């Protein structure tokens, strides 16, 4: 097993900032940091950690779990610029980036219905796994939403009735287990929040009675607020503004007010940043977000870009405004909804346009002019070659050939080269056992990011002998002979960790044999993981230490009488691979 050096994360996260509770923490200077889970995938999940100068509860504020509810992610993003006076905030502005990119409620499944168990079918299930990890370290949850109409407990008109959700504070029950008084907290907030708000726009308490057998909202038992109550025993509710209020700036300001008031009920005091309604209305309409093959993407109108036929497009982020955290996306006309910013593209056949969006808003458009031929790809062959990207590296696989991969690797099926393939013809390439398009299962898997997780494959389509997971990639293009190659997924194997002593004059670095479930002893001191012996890329691994997330180069302390547990996880699925316990000699 060859030695693979650890990749250093570009974002730092102070050890201990993701803690179970800060109630007993000593007073310290306020701080802020951020970390992105699933970086380099189609579904990055960024959490901002704001620590106050005084101790207090840790509360999670989350928006953007459904991408057509823009107020929630804008409100949460503004909150990342707040000053926290006491306690700690975990802020996740955009919990479901792919839905934000297309301004839809869901891509495969509704992420806010994936918290009743640990699913393994879609990228939403990996997101839910990481969100649960964060929430399990919190003392309260505020979920930001945007719903239709205006909730009223009795029917008033078509926009104001019990079937609407907007302008409400939603709770699953008035009192949970005789100790969490959600209705009292919500009513206290409503009393102050509704001052100065026109009567027709006022917020109302919406009790879904999720725990009652006769509830009309049984689906809420799969939601994040229900998980927080039942699995964590912490207060959790949703603040919902109305989609039928067209003044985005006004309703975001009200959602910010409601969030601040609710944080006060939870025991966390914040000072909100100054932001005007006009700034909110126009935040994502301009700005230099990306470049294409080194050329600036226009942010107004339509431009023409010359690219080589069969050439690679390099799309990179540029100049994103950190105050708004706008998520850019670039969609090719032949692959709508697939963000080219986070995956490579080899244009085996030409397509017409590229569409630039910021948080789902269309910002610019480019027409492509195909010019010449790329000499870096092989000459066409009689039999087809399957063209794939594995961890963003290009592979040409012959018929009956094998593509070897490791659990957690990222696969993108680009297309067919040779074998009679014609430019402009859509090839149907089916990786058996994986459904990449829920609701439109045509067998087409080309162009979509597939994280190779053996648990996500339908068992009847794969061979799992000898610890491997083998799936067939099949050409099913009408009018062509059916051809295939094999994608062989090896289990992730970690043999050893190299630990470096921090602040020690000793040049000896401990080498630890990795054995999940075992205990290892070390001298007391500070350490960091410097290298990993593994059969795959180390940028597909992350570590969690007890209640903390450790980026590469992050240090941890080991003292006598205080053992620690180091958990190794897949970076693309957040699935745990095993835990070791360390004790001080």
Beta strands, then each sheet from edge to edge (+ up, - down):
strand 1: 3-5
strand 2: 31-37
strand 3: 45-51
strand 4: 54-62
strand 5: 83-84
strand 6: 86-92
strand 7: 140-147
strand 8: 150-151
strand 9: 160-161
strand 10: 168-171
strand 11: 175-176
strand 12: 180-181
strand 13: 204-207
strand 14: 235-242
strand 15: 270-271
strand 16: 290-292
strand 17: 295-296
strand 18: 302-309
strand 19: 312-313
strand 20: 315-317
strand 21: 328-332
strand 22: 345-346
strand 23: 353-358
strand 24: 361-373
strand 25: 385-390
strand 26: 393-398
strand 27: 402-406
strand 28: 410-417
strand 29: 429-431
strand 30: 449-451
strand 31: 469-475
strand 32: 483-490
strand 33: 494-501
strand 34: 511-513
strand 35: 519-522
strand 36: 525-534
strand 37: 541-545
strand 38: 548-550
strand 39: 556-558
strand 40: 564-570
strand 41: 576-584
sheet 1: 1+ 36- 33+ 34-
sheet 2: 1+ 36- 39+
sheet 3: 2+ 3- 6+ 4+ 7+ 14+ 10- 13-
sheet 4: 5+ 15-
sheet 5: 8+ 9+
sheet 6: 11+ 12-
sheet 7: 17+ 16- 20+
sheet 8: 18+ 24+ 23- 21+
sheet 9: 19+ 22-
sheet 10: 26+ 25- 28+ 30-
sheet 11: 27+ 32+ 31- 29+
sheet 12: 35+ 41+ 40- 37+ 38-
end
